[in-house]
Amino acid sequence: MNTYAAAKLLKELGHPLRLDIVKYLLQNQQGVAVGTLAKQFKVADSSLSHHISVLVTAGLLTQRREGRQLFCWPNRPTLDALAQFVSADLASPSKP
């Protein structure tokens, strides 16, 4: 991952609701129905749909339809790469 790609992902995570959605999904590895997310965050369906769409387009979430329900999962490889990129310099000695 390069700085440009990381900055783009961090920009999309810059909205408090989007960050909360990703954090919630990371705690629920089985996937979560969109309706459950709407109840959890007490947000209108249209607003939630917009924020989920932004996260899916950025590659931070994946979705799958099962019957009439739409489920969301965190995109672990992308989130892990972002975390590794952001924290890469933490393990190396600081520069004077």
Secondary structure, DSSP 8 states (H G I E B T S, - for coil): --HHHHHHHHHHTTSHHHHHHHHHHHH-TT-EEHHHHHHHHT--HHHHHHHHHHHHHHTSEEEEEETTEEEEEE-HHHHHHHHHHHHGGGSS----
